[in-house]
């Protein structure tokens, strides 16, 4: 089974739970957190793309950590404080894809990264999340299989951004994004295969009753 940072998410959520209770008590909603995380990601990512100052990339790891926290918080507000909604389900998936695209985009303005490779990673990341959601349409769960799932991509982007801020990148780093694209392809295959297996197991269980 491919290892993914998604597997440590429960521990991260436990750290955030006291803050989530405070936010719920203050009337903050899951959808508000989702939209805020997306809007800030779009502003930061597009701003960094049009003004790719290396020093500004030092902010990216901090923002990725904060964004991960906000993503966990909106889910916990929805599940644990009875804020789940159909609109929220749409917002959660759409905003994640938009934010991922905006945050990876600045790499296209930095040597030695190939803008085409950046675009491929952005598209495959969107397909990966779509594949995860489609598991629900065949009777499986929402799939989060790795490698190079959302949390793993956030870690990769944070590391690359910090490197950009601290030093000139060597030429071989250009191959990191094609490698990431291959891992996302593996991720997509895993999500499809595991969703099909889960759905078939569920069908057999239902037939046996």
N, C-alpha and C positions, 0 to 999 in steps of 0.2 A: 504493500500500500504506500502511495506517495505521501511524504510528509509535507504538511503545510502549516503555516502559522495560524491558520484558522483553528487548529486543534488546541491552541492555548487560549482561545477566546474566553472560555468560562472563568479562568483566573483573572483576566483583565476586567471582566464584568463585575466580579466580586469587589475589586478595588473601587469601581465606579458607583456601586450600589448606593452608598450614603449620599452622594451628590445627586443621583437620580431621584431619590426620595425628596430631597430639598427642592429640586426643580419641579417635581410633580406638585408639591405643596404650594409652590409659588404660581401655579397655573400654566407653566410652560408645557406645550404640547409636543408630541413626537413629530408631527408634520412641520412645526416651526423649526425644530432642530434640523430636520432633514433639509429643508429649504435654505436655512442659514448656512449649513455646511457646503451645499452646492454653490450657492451664490458667492461665498468667500473663495471657494476653489476656482470658480470661473474668473473672478476678478484677479486673483493672485496669478493663476496660470497664464492668462492672456497678457497681463501686465508684464510678467517675466519674459514672455515670448517676444513682445515688442521692445522690451528694454532688458536684454539678456546680460546684465552686469554680473560677472562671476561672484562678486561678494554677496549679491542678493540671493544666490542659490543656497547660502547658509541657512536661510529661513525655511527652506523646503522641508528638512527633516523635522523641524519643530511643528510645521503645519501638518505634515503627514501624521504625526503622533496625535495632534489635536483633532484632526479629522477622523482618525480611527476611534478616538474617544467619543466624538459626536455621533458617529455611526452606531457605536455600541449603545450610547445613551438613547437614541431615538428608538432603537429596537426594544430596549428595556422599558421605556415609557409605554410603548405600545403593548407589550406582553404583560408586564407586571402591574401596570396602572390603568388597564382597561381602555387604552386609547387606540387599539387596532382598528383600522378602517380600510375599506376598499381603495379609497383615494390614497391612503398612506402606502399601500402595497405598490401602486403605480409610481408614486413619488420616490419611494425607496430605490427601486430598480432604475428608473430613468435618471434620477439625480446622480446615482453612483457612476453610471456610464459617462454622463456629461462631465462630471468632476474628474474622472480618470483621464479622459481625453484632454481636458484643459491642462492638467498638471504634467502630463507627459509631453505636451506640445513644446515647451521651452527647450527641450533637448535638441529639437530640430535646428535651433539657432546656435548650437554649440559644436565646435569641432572637437573630435573627429566624427561625430555622429552623422549618419546619413539620414536626411529627412524622410526618405522612402522607408527606411527601417523603422523610424519613429512612427510613421503612418501605419505600417503593418502591425506593429505592436498595439497601437490604439484600436485598430479594427478587430484584431484577434481578441483583445481584451473584451470588447463589446460582444463579440460572438460567444466568448466563454461565459459571460454573465447571462446572455440569452439562452445558451444551452442549459445552464443551471436552472433557470426558471422553467424551461420547457419540460423538465422532469415532472413537474406537477400536472402537466396536461396528459400524461400517459399513466397516471396513477402512482407515480413515485413521489419522493419528497423533493424539495428545492435542493439541488445538488451544489456542494461546495468543494468538491474534490480538487486536489492539487495535481501537479505542482504549478507554481506561479499563479495562484489565485489572487484575489484582491489584496489580502494582507501581505503576501509575498511580493507583489508588485510594488506595494507601498514601501516595503523595506528596500527593494532594489533602487527605487527612485530616490529615496532618502540618502542612501550610500553614494549614488552617483552625484547627486546634488552637492553633498558635502565635499566630495572629491573635487568637483568643479570649483567650489569656493576656495579651496585650499591650495590647489596646484593645477598646472597645465596637464591635461590628460594625454597619456601616450597614445600612439596611433592604434595599438591593438585593442583599445577599449571600444573601438567601433564595432567589434564583433560581439560585444555583450548583448546588444539589442537583438541581433539575429538569433543568438542563443536563447534569449528570453522568449522570442517568438516561437521557437521550436518547443520550448517547455509549455507555452500556452496551448499549442496544438496538442501536446500530450494531455494537458488538462482537459481540453475539449473532448478528446477521445475517451478519457476516463469518465467524464460526466455522462456522456451518452451511454457508454457500456454499463456503468454502475446503475444508472437510472433504468435501463432496460432489464438488468438483472433484478433490481428491486421490484419493478412492476410485475415481472414474471413470477417472482416468489409470492407477491401479494395475490396474484391471480390464482396460483395453485392453492394457496391457503384458503381463499374464498371458495374455490371449487370443492375443497375437501370438507367444508362445513355442511 
